[in-house]
Amino acid sequence: MPLSGTDISDQITLSTHGEWRPSPGSIYFILKELLSLQMVSEVISPGSNVKRYITTDRGRKMLSSFLKVSDRVLKRQFVFIGVAAQIAENDTAKILVELAELIVDSAKGKEAKIKPALNQLISTLKEL
């Protein structure tokens, strides 16, 4: 749905649980760049002087490819952490528990999906 720069800033603040509140200036700077790249388009509401923006098809495709790449990078980071833990001869399960706590803290509302998967991974590693 079309959002103003303030709406976008509010959404970021909610998503980061108040950890990051971008300034309107930075939001509008980025929106200007996205407009020039045709990633978003401006929506003009009759009777309102508030500019709102919506993602274009081109922007959605770019976002989708970005998410795929970031998912692969995240998976590689987990592999690296596991290997680094083994090299350092640390307790991999303990490291994964700490990592799981960090992930859960940063993914409020998704604990039900994350915790069981990480607990299963920890159990499997302990058996090794």
C-alpha distance (Angstrom), angle and dihedral (degrees) to the residues before:
residue distance angle dihedral
M1 . . .
P2 3.79 . .
L3 3.80 112.9 .
S4 3.78 133.3 -171.5
G5 3.78 121.7 -133.9
T6 3.80 88.8 -101.4
D7 3.81 90.4 51.4
I8 3.81 89.8 51.7
S9 3.81 91.6 49.0
D10 3.81 89.8 49.9
Q11 3.82 91.2 50.4
I12 3.81 91.6 50.6
T13 3.80 90.0 49.3
L14 3.81 90.8 51.2
S15 3.81 93.2 45.4
T16 3.81 92.2 50.7
H17 3.81 92.9 43.3
G18 3.80 90.3 -118.9
E19 3.81 94.7 -50.8
W20 3.80 92.4 117.5
R21 3.79 128.8 28.8
P22 3.81 108.6 174.9
S23 3.77 117.1 -149.2
P24 3.81 119.1 -111.9
G25 3.81 88.6 -116.7
S26 3.78 92.8 59.3
I27 3.81 92.3 44.8
Y28 3.80 93.3 50.9
F29 3.81 91.6 44.9
I30 3.81 89.7 55.5
L31 3.82 92.1 43.7
K32 3.81 89.5 53.3
E33 3.80 89.7 53.3
L34 3.80 92.0 46.5
L35 3.81 89.7 50.0
S36 3.80 90.9 53.0
L37 3.82 89.6 50.7
Q38 3.83 90.7 46.9
M39 3.79 91.0 -121.3
V40 3.81 91.6 125.9
S41 3.76 133.8 20.6
E42 3.76 130.8 -148.5
V43 3.78 118.3 -111.9
I44 3.78 117.4 -154.4
S45 3.79 115.5 -152.2
P46 3.80 115.9 -154.2
G47 3.80 111.9 -113.5
S48 3.81 94.6 14.1
N49 3.77 131.5 93.1
V50 3.82 92.8 -159.7
K51 3.79 112.2 114.2
R52 3.76 114.0 -136.3
Y53 3.77 128.4 -171.6
I54 3.77 135.7 -151.0
T55 3.79 130.9 -169.6
T56 3.79 115.1 -105.2
D57 3.81 125.1 -140.9
R58 3.79 87.7 -100.9
G59 3.82 90.2 52.5
R60 3.81 92.7 48.7
K61 3.81 91.2 50.7
M62 3.82 90.9 49.6
L63 3.80 91.4 47.7
S64 3.79 91.3 49.0
S65 3.80 92.2 52.5
F66 3.81 90.6 45.6
L67 3.81 90.9 53.0
K68 3.81 91.2 50.5
V69 3.80 91.2 51.7
S70 3.81 93.2 45.6
D71 3.81 89.9 50.3
R72 3.81 90.5 54.3
V73 3.81 91.0 47.2
L74 3.81 91.3 50.6
K75 3.81 91.2 50.6
R76 3.81 90.1 51.0
Q77 3.80 90.5 50.6
F78 3.81 90.5 55.2
V79 3.80 90.0 51.2
F80 3.80 90.6 48.9
I81 3.82 92.0 50.3
G82 3.80 90.7 51.9
V83 3.78 93.1 48.9
A84 3.80 92.4 45.1
A85 3.80 90.1 51.2
Q86 3.80 91.8 52.1
I87 3.79 92.0 47.4
A88 3.78 91.4 50.2
E89 3.84 88.6 48.1
N90 3.76 90.9 -127.1
D91 3.76 124.8 146.6
T92 3.81 100.8 -86.4
A93 3.79 92.3 -162.9
K94 3.81 91.0 55.2
I95 3.80 90.7 50.0
L96 3.80 90.9 49.2
V97 3.80 91.0 50.0
E98 3.80 89.6 53.9
L99 3.79 90.0 45.8
A100 3.81 90.9 49.0
E101 3.79 90.2 53.0
L102 3.80 90.2 51.9
I103 3.80 91.6 48.9
V104 3.79 93.1 47.9
D105 3.80 90.9 48.5
S106 3.80 90.2 53.3
A107 3.82 95.1 42.9
K108 3.78 103.0 54.1
G109 3.78 111.2 -178.6
K110 3.81 93.4 24.9
E111 3.82 97.6 74.8
A112 3.80 92.6 108.4
K113 3.80 90.8 63.0
I114 3.80 99.1 36.8
K115 3.81 104.1 44.4
P116 3.84 98.7 56.3
A117 3.79 92.3 49.3
L118 3.79 93.2 48.8
N119 3.81 92.5 44.0
Q120 3.82 89.6 53.0
L121 3.80 90.1 50.0
I122 3.80 90.8 49.4
S123 3.81 91.6 49.6
T124 3.79 91.3 50.0
L125 3.80 91.6 49.7
K126 3.80 91.7 49.4
E127 3.80 89.5 54.6
L128 3.80 90.7 54.6
